[in-house]
Amino acid sequence: MNYESMLLTEVIEYINIELSKGRTMKDIEEIDFNVSKGVITKRLNRKGYRKINNNFVFDEK
């Protein structure tokens, strides 16, 4: 799966669904998106998203 070709909302929705199934962010990044641990998390953080209660949400601060 290539997150760069997906819309940001699609990536977040997919990740949140997988997190709700009990998967770790590390597994999602390394297995599903084939990137190193933390790559997608850091990119989402730069766009204003934070992981709260095991879900990525937009942080309006």
Contacts in CASP RR format, 6 or more apart in sequence:
PFRMAT RR
TARGET T0000
AUTHOR 0000-0000-0000
METHOD contacts of the structure
MODEL  1
MNYESMLLTEVIEYINIELSKGRTMKDIEEIDFNVSKGVITKRLNRKGYR
KINNNFVFDEK
1 14 0 8 1.000
1 32 0 8 1.000
1 33 0 8 1.000
1 34 0 8 1.000
2 33 0 8 1.000
3 11 0 8 1.000
3 33 0 8 1.000
3 35 0 8 1.000
3 40 0 8 1.000
6 14 0 8 1.000
8 47 0 8 1.000
11 40 0 8 1.000
11 44 0 8 1.000
12 44 0 8 1.000
12 49 0 8 1.000
12 56 0 8 1.000
14 32 0 8 1.000
15 25 0 8 1.000
15 28 0 8 1.000
15 40 0 8 1.000
15 56 0 8 1.000
16 55 0 8 1.000
16 56 0 8 1.000
18 28 0 8 1.000
18 32 0 8 1.000
19 25 0 8 1.000
19 28 0 8 1.000
19 54 0 8 1.000
19 55 0 8 1.000
19 56 0 8 1.000
20 54 0 8 1.000
20 55 0 8 1.000
25 38 0 8 1.000
25 40 0 8 1.000
25 41 0 8 1.000
25 51 0 8 1.000
26 37 0 8 1.000
26 38 0 8 1.000
28 40 0 8 1.000
29 35 0 8 1.000
29 36 0 8 1.000
29 37 0 8 1.000
29 38 0 8 1.000
29 39 0 8 1.000
29 40 0 8 1.000
29 41 0 8 1.000
30 36 0 8 1.000
30 37 0 8 1.000
33 39 0 8 1.000
33 40 0 8 1.000
41 51 0 8 1.000
44 56 0 8 1.000
48 58 0 8 1.000
48 59 0 8 1.000
49 56 0 8 1.000
49 57 0 8 1.000
49 58 0 8 1.000
49 59 0 8 1.000
50 56 0 8 1.000
50 57 0 8 1.000
50 59 0 8 1.000
52 59 0 8 1.000
END
